[in-house]
Amino acid sequence: MPASCILEAAPTAADAADIRQRIAGLQYALDKNKEQIKQRTALIKDRGVEDLYRFGGTSGKVAGKDVALKLGVDWQASPPKYQVFAACILEGDDVKGGAHDLVSTDSWITFCKTSFHLVIKPDGAGFVELGGGGSLRATLDELFQRKQKALEQSPIFKDAGYGSDKGIRFYVAMVQGGRDNQYAGYAMYESDCNGNLLRKDPRALPDDFFSLEAKKKEGGMGRFNALTDYRGNPQSGCNDKFSSGTGYKFGEKE
């Protein structure tokens, strides 16, 4: 018998409070899932540092500055490798900072005219800490989990290079900031039609990358197209499968 029916039948039962709590928890999970789905079916739009530096990372205040720590990928390395991006967020959405390899580090770094104590311990679970008048600390596991949550809410893209639904590939994007427009951009993870990553390991490196430099040059996302057009209308590619699995259509508004 559903929990709501139990409450109707015996509203004064000893476990009524527990049942009501369970119902509230289920409703919260449902509402949260709806929010993720609505976000997923929207286009990625330029929304400043909220996307590039905080989304999928962690932020706080150190030495009187608003700072952020986030995982990024060094695409100049062969093979590409994860780094941690440490930055401060200034007024006007200006961001200053730099990327650092995930190797043992204990040094002072300077950005935003301020010295910060950067500690990186990659062994075991590992952690990253930015100190010097307060501190911001996160384990590597926490940063990878934040990345994973960001991907769970990311819009789905299709690879337009395939031209048709036969053999088409789908991706979700992790937006990363960086020292320049070659480093900043969209890390693309291959997914199924519902946006579930094909590789479950949250530490897995992306399958592809699209830089902000390329986005500026091409005036868009190149061969990657979101599954809604600029008006929010569905484009071709797994719309029926997504709708049957989630109850939502791409670009659907509530």
C-alpha positions in Angstrom: 0.0 0.0 0.0 1.4 3.4 -0.9 2.6 5.5 2.0 0.0 8.2 1.3 -2.8 5.7 1.5 -1.5 4.4 4.8 -1.7 7.9 6.2 -5.3 8.3 5.0 -6.2 5.0 6.6 -4.4 5.6 9.9 -3.4 9.2 10.3 -2.7 8.8 14.0 -0.4 5.8 13.6 2.8 5.9 15.6 4.9 5.8 12.5 2.9 8.5 10.7 5.7 11.0 11.2 8.2 8.7 9.7 6.0 8.0 6.7 5.4 11.8 6.2 9.2 12.3 6.3 9.7 9.5 3.7 7.0 11.1 1.4 8.7 14.5 1.8 12.0 12.9 0.9 10.6 11.2 -2.2 8.9 14.5 -3.3 12.2 16.3 -2.9 14.1 13.7 -5.0 11.4 14.0 -7.7 11.5 17.8 -7.7 15.3 17.8 -7.9 15.2 15.3 -10.8 12.8 17.6 -12.6 15.1 20.5 -12.1 18.1 18.5 -13.5 16.0 17.4 -16.5 14.9 21.0 -17.3 18.5 22.2 -17.0 19.7 19.4 -19.2 17.3 20.2 -22.0 18.4 23.8 -22.2 21.1 25.4 -24.2 24.4 26.3 -22.5 24.5 30.0 -22.5 27.2 32.4 -21.5 26.5 33.1 -17.8 29.9 34.3 -16.7 31.9 32.8 -13.9 29.1 30.8 -12.4 29.6 28.3 -15.2 33.3 28.6 -15.9 34.6 28.6 -12.4 32.1 27.6 -9.8 29.9 25.0 -11.5 31.4 21.7 -10.7 34.0 23.1 -8.3 34.1 24.6 -4.8 34.4 28.2 -3.7 34.9 30.2 -0.5 36.8 33.2 0.9 40.5 33.3 1.6 42.6 36.4 2.5 39.5 38.5 1.9 39.1 37.2 -1.7 36.4 35.1 -3.2 38.3 32.1 -4.5 37.5 28.8 -6.3 39.0 25.4 -6.8 38.0 23.3 -9.7 39.3 20.4 -11.7 40.4 21.0 -15.3 42.3 19.2 -18.0 45.6 20.1 -19.5 45.0 19.4 -23.2 48.5 20.4 -24.1 49.9 17.4 -22.3 50.3 14.0 -24.0 48.2 12.3 -22.9 45.9 14.9 -21.4 45.9 15.0 -17.6 43.8 16.5 -14.8 44.9 19.7 -13.1 43.4 21.8 -10.3 42.5 25.4 -11.3 42.8 27.9 -8.4 41.4 31.4 -9.0 39.9 34.4 -7.4 36.7 36.0 -8.7 36.7 39.8 -9.0 33.9 42.3 -9.6 32.7 42.3 -13.2 33.1 38.6 -13.6 36.9 38.9 -14.1 38.8 35.8 -12.9 42.5 35.6 -12.1 44.4 32.4 -11.3 46.2 29.4 -12.8 46.2 25.7 -13.3 48.5 23.3 -11.3 49.4 19.7 -11.8 48.0 17.2 -9.4 51.5 16.4 -7.9 52.8 17.0 -4.4 52.9 20.8 -3.9 53.6 23.0 -0.9 54.3 26.5 -2.2 53.1 30.1 -2.2 51.4 31.4 -5.3 50.3 34.9 -6.2 47.2 36.1 -8.1 44.8 39.0 -7.6 47.8 40.8 -5.9 47.5 38.4 -3.0 49.8 35.5 -1.9 48.1 32.2 -1.2 49.5 29.0 0.3 48.7 26.1 -2.1 49.0 22.6 -0.9 48.3 19.6 -3.1 48.5 16.0 -1.7 47.7 13.5 -4.4 48.4 10.4 -2.4 45.5 8.2 -1.2 42.2 10.1 -1.3 44.3 13.3 -1.7 43.3 16.9 -1.1 43.9 20.5 -2.3 44.0 23.4 0.1 44.3 27.1 -0.6 45.3 29.0 2.5 46.7 32.3 3.8 44.2 34.1 5.9 41.5 31.5 6.1 41.5 28.4 3.9 39.5 26.5 1.3 40.1 22.8 1.3 38.6 19.9 -0.7 39.6 16.3 -1.2 40.2 15.1 -4.7 37.3 12.8 -4.3 35.0 15.7 -3.4 36.2 17.6 -6.5 35.6 14.6 -8.7 32.1 14.1 -7.2 31.3 17.8 -7.9 32.4 17.3 -11.4 30.2 14.2 -11.7 27.2 16.1 -10.3 27.8 18.9 -12.8 27.8 16.4 -15.7 24.5 14.9 -14.4 22.9 18.3 -14.9 24.7 19.2 -18.1 22.8 19.7 -21.4 23.1 16.9 -23.9 24.9 17.5 -27.3 25.0 15.5 -30.4 28.0 15.2 -32.6 26.8 16.9 -35.8 29.8 15.5 -37.6 27.9 12.2 -38.0 25.2 13.8 -40.0 22.4 11.4 -39.3 20.9 9.5 -36.4 22.6 6.3 -37.6 25.8 5.9 -35.5 25.2 9.3 -34.0 27.1 10.0 -30.7 25.9 12.1 -27.8 27.9 14.1 -25.2 27.5 16.0 -22.0 29.8 19.0 -21.4 31.9 20.0 -18.4 32.7 23.7 -18.7 36.2 24.6 -17.5 38.0 27.9 -17.1 41.6 28.5 -17.8 44.5 30.8 -18.3 43.5 31.5 -22.0 40.9 30.6 -24.5 42.8 27.5 -25.7 42.6 26.0 -22.2 39.1 27.2 -21.3 36.2 25.6 -23.0 34.0 22.5 -22.9 35.2 19.0 -22.0 32.9 16.6 -23.8 32.0 13.2 -22.2 30.3 10.6 -24.4 26.9 9.7 -23.1 23.7 7.8 -24.0 20.4 9.5 -25.0 19.6 10.3 -21.4 22.9 11.9 -20.7 24.3 9.0 -18.7 28.1 8.7 -19.1 29.2 5.6 -20.9 32.1 5.3 -18.5 31.1 5.2 -14.9 34.4 6.2 -13.4 34.1 9.9 -12.3 37.9 10.3 -12.8 37.8 9.3 -16.4 39.2 11.9 -18.7 36.9 13.5 -21.3 36.5 12.0 -24.8 36.9 15.3 -26.5 37.4 19.1 -26.0 36.1 22.2 -27.6 38.0 25.4 -26.7 36.5 28.9 -26.3 39.0 30.0 -28.9 37.4 27.5 -31.4 33.9 28.6 -30.2 34.7 32.2 -30.9 36.3 31.4 -34.3 33.4 29.2 -35.4 30.6 31.3 -33.8 29.2 28.3 -32.0 29.9 24.8 -30.8 31.3 23.5 -34.1 30.4 19.9 -34.7 28.6 19.7 -31.3 24.9 20.7 -31.4 22.6 21.0 -28.3 19.4 19.0 -28.8 17.4 22.1 -28.8 17.7 25.0 -31.2 18.0 28.7 -30.1 14.2 28.9 -29.6 14.2 25.8 -27.3 12.6 23.6 -30.0 13.8 19.9 -30.3 16.3 19.0 -32.9 16.7 15.5 -34.4 18.4 12.9 -32.3 17.1 10.5 -29.6 14.2 12.8 -28.7 11.6 9.9 -28.6 13.9 7.8 -26.4 14.6 10.6 -24.0 10.9 11.4 -23.8 9.9 7.8 -23.1 12.6 7.5 -20.5 12.0 10.7 -18.6 8.6 12.0 -19.5 10.1 15.2 -20.8 10.8 16.5 -24.3 13.9 18.5 -25.2 13.2 22.2 -24.7 10.0 21.6 -22.9 9.0 24.4 -20.6 7.0 24.1 -17.4 
